Structures are given as C-alpha cells and as structure tokens.
Amino acid sequence: MDLNDLTIRKFHKGLLNKEFSALEITQAFFGRIEIADKEIGAYLSLSREEAVRQAEKIDIAVSQNKNISVLAGVPLAVKDNILIEGKRVTAASKILESYVASYDATVIKKLKQAEAVFLGKTNLDEFAMGASTENSAFQVTRNPYDKERVPGGSSGGSAAAVASVMALAALGSDTNGSIRQPSSFCGTVGLKPTYGAVSRHGLIALGSSLDQIGPIAKTVEDAAIVFEAISGRDELDSTSVDSSFNFYEPSLEEIRKLKIGLPKEYFLPGIDTVVEKGVQEAIGNFKNLKIEFKEVTLPHTKYAISCYYIILPAEASANLARYDGIRYARLANVPQDSELRKVYFRNKDMGFGPEPKRRLILGAFVLSAGYYDAYYTKAQKVRKLISEDFDRVFEEVDVILTPTTPTRAFKFGEKTDDPLAMYLADVFTSPASLSGLPAISIPVKKYPLGGGELPIGFQLIGRSFREADILGLGQLYEKINR
Amino acid sequence: MAAIINEKILGNLEELARLKLKAEEKEKMLKDLEKILEHFGELKELDTKGILPMVGGTFSKNVFREDKIDKNHLSRESAVKQFPETQGGFLKVPPVFE
C-alpha cells in the first residue's frame, strides 16, 4: 500500500477491510518523516509514543469489529499554534519556546473523540504572522516541490507535511490566507471556514475577529471530512456558531445549478501569466460541465490590504500583550530582575522576532490617541464596504472563483527585505477573511512531486456558512479532473 | 511631504509596546513603517460617511450562559502545573509595586 495514494476515505476502507493496520500506517508515516523531514523541516516536534498507542487502540477496536469513525487512526499533523494538552506549543516563537499546553483546543478534543492520531506539531511563521514560514524563530521549512522555495505561510509546515506525504491531513489556521496560500504553493487543498464555524478555543490568538482553524488535505473530500469533525458551536468560544455542516456527496444535478462569479478585480494584469493560465484551465474544466459563469465586480478589493494591515496589528498588539516571559514560559537567557519594567522589556526584546515587533509597533500606532480615528476606525468602515461588495455579488451568483495567489511559490529571501511587498501578496485571500466568508484553495490539477511543475491553486469563496457549496463544487472538480 | 512617523513618535510607540529597539532596528522600522503608512493613505480615497464600523465576525448576537462554575474545563492543577515558577499554588512574578 502506497502512502502516496492514500486518502482518508481509502485509509478508512483499508482499515475496515483489514488490508493494513493503523499501527502499520502510523509507523510508515514516521518512517517517511525520518527520511524526508531532514530536508523539508515541516515538523517542530513529534509525538511518536502517543501516536503509536492511539493507533494500537484503533487496531484493537477493528479486530473486535467495533464501529469506528471515519477519522479513527488517521495520522494528522497539527500547526504549532493549536494546543494539545501536555505537549509543547511554541507559535514558532522564542517567547513560548518552553511552554507546554495546559489544555486541549476544542478542535483537538473533537479529533480525539473521533480517535484520530497526532503525528506532531508543524512549523509556522512566528505567531502566524507571515506568508512564507520564513519568520519562524526555529527552523526553515522548504517547499517539497522546490527546496529553494518557500512553502508559503503561515501554515507552511502543515502544507509541506501533507504535500510530501508526511501526514495524511493537517490542521492549519487562516487569518488572511494562512491556510489557502501555502495550500496553493504546495498543491494541497486548504479550507478557511466561515468565521465562527470552528471554535478558536485553544488556538493561540492572532487576530480574534479573523482567525479560523481549518483543514489542509490531499483532496476536497478529505478536507470536508475533517471540517465536519472540527466544526460546531463551542461554549468556550462565544463567537462560534452551529452551522450544522453534514458531509455529503454532491450530485452533479445540484451542483450544476450553482452560478460562479468571476470578479474582474482578481484578473487584472500583475498576476503571474502561468497562474492566470492555470486558473483559466480550472474555469474551463467547470465550463465543460455546463456550469454558468458570470462576470462580477468587487470594487473595494484593492483596499483590503491596507484595511487588513491596520486591523490585524491592532488586534495582535492586544493578543500578544500577554506574552511577557513571566506567565507561560521563561526565556532561558534573560537575566532575572526585580524591576518589572525591565523584565517586560527584556523578555519582549529577546522573545519576539522582527515581524511581531513590526506589527506590535504598527498596532500601537493605529490605536494610539490622535491616530485611532484616521486609521483604525477608518479601516473598520472600509471592512464594511468590502463585506458589502460580497453581499451584493452573492445576490447574482452563489460562489466566486479567483486565483488564490498572484504568483507561485517564491524563492527564500525574495520578499524578506520588503515587508510591504510581502503584505501585498495577500491581496486575493484577504477580502474573504475580512468578510468572514468561507474560502477554499484547490490545486488546478495533480502535481507530482519531482515533476518539475510548481503548483497553482484556485480559490472558491462562498456565502457565510455555505461550505457545502464550495466543498461540493470542489469535490465535483476532483471527480472530473481525475 | 512630512514623514508620518518620526523618532519621537516611534519612541512613544516603543513605550506602549514595551519594546526597546536597537539603533539599526529603529532605522529599519522607521523606513518600513513609513512605506506601509504611506500605502494606507489610499483609504482616504474612500467616502465612508455614514458607514458603521464592522467589528468583524459574521453577525452580532449576545451569547449568555448560566452563572455557574464549570468544573469540567481547566482544573486548577492543570493550570498551575504549567506555570514556570510557582509558590504556594500561585504564579510567582517580579514585584509589581515599588
């Protein structure tokens, strides 16, 4: 049985048919990690003992012909900003280097109930701030398709792990594209749920009005299975909503009735021509099914980046204030001091990398007296305009299709000197985040590892809590693209 | 055109963020921020009169619960176990008062 061919569905069938054991597959993945992760660097930490124990439990249940969930025994990678009780969680930052989680995130609790297996924690940009995983304080993660290129970010470790067959699926988090963009760069499927569809309890907060946890997987079907397991109202996250998503196989008849909008603002010059061609290919594939397309307009698209990079640093500066090197973890080489002020300044200086520092300063600026109205309040109003653009368009169409990113994976260091250039690359994923809408990145086609082609992803954006529409279209796309 | 951000403003922001930047960091920060803030100027093009600020999320709804202690969530032991330094079951911190 080839790990390359495995999906969650196939794994579940194979387990039930006793073609292989959960333990065999888990060990196979760890074997693969031992070989491949030296070069790729997707994982920050592994939990082999627990994973093996969990897999063995599943094998016993199978041998006793007990009912097991579709996710039982499935080996998952988890982004290292999601808490698993008793395991280290660092947010890829020195300031949390020695922190051990004191509770399970709700999504982890749910996956434990489904008896999934956790292989380890994956690398990310520090505190999820970034789009290349280059901002990790600990290690570099390389794109499995080209080791000189970034996997994208901030969920670069999770995307690289799935793409290079070091996990069957993974959890990431998306605040402005951090699941979708690395998925586009690494040829995986990545779903950012509607804001509120998945509990944020146990996710290290970056931007509380934007963050969502979501699946990164090999297929849309796999992403749908994971999404169903992790979504739902949670008492511990009062922004979570019961969206009652039920996994289903879409019928061609139902899905064909969906109208897809193509917003002209996402197809302007400035996109890589290869990306443009790839997305046109995807559109062509849908058109072959006689699905109706319509040109639409989202006039405030270009303002999304300014809007986001005012709001996010403001929220992040509030969320990161708690990291003082006192209450979660101590920094090893910071000298003790009896003066509290000195302790704060020293820990934050040594604990935070350049990108968090930049955003903390920017956040302080947009929230400070004299600037608050011109920047923060203004940005919140622009956010409303961006959201209203979508409301209007969703009166004409059901789903919106766009490129996920303007380029394919870029080389290491290409954008690190120019933070603004890095920020502007988020332009296609940002509006859906600001509007709280569900959005998925799907690879245009299958990209074989070592095949010499860099992956391209297209994005589907749906109405609030209509993950069924974008997952349905995505599953259909996979069927016809086989 | 006058710079939006200067050393004095940066100094104030450092104080607010509890960060003390080194000289080279300060220089780069001023350069980067100036570029970024200049870009934000495009928002002035938009007429937002009468638009209510969007605080995020999908819709506003009050969520209430019973005013009862939930013993199932995080036990005191689990929380205290992870504190870097404890004394008598409390987190030990540097003196807060002079």
Interface residues (C-beta under 8 A of the other chain):
Chain A: E85 S98 Y99 V100 A101 S102 Y103 T194 Y195 G196 S208 S209 L210 E235 L236 S238 T239 V241 H300 K302 Y303 I305 S306 C307 Y309 I310 I311 S317 D324 I326 R327 Y328 A329 R330 Q336 D337 S338 E339 L340 V343 Y344 F345 K348 D349 F352 P354 K357 R358 L360 I361 L362 G363 A364 F365 S368 Y375 T377 K378 A379 Q380 K381 V382 R383 K384 L385 S387 P419 L420 Y423 G436 S464 F465
Chain B: I5 I9 L10 N12 L13 E14 L16 A17 R18 L19 K20 L21 E25 M29 D32 L33 K35 I36 L37 H39 F40 E42 L43 L46 T48 I51 L52 P53 M54 V55 G56 G57 T58 V63 R65 H73 L74 S78 A79 K81 Q82 F83 P84 E85 L91 V93 P94 P95 V96
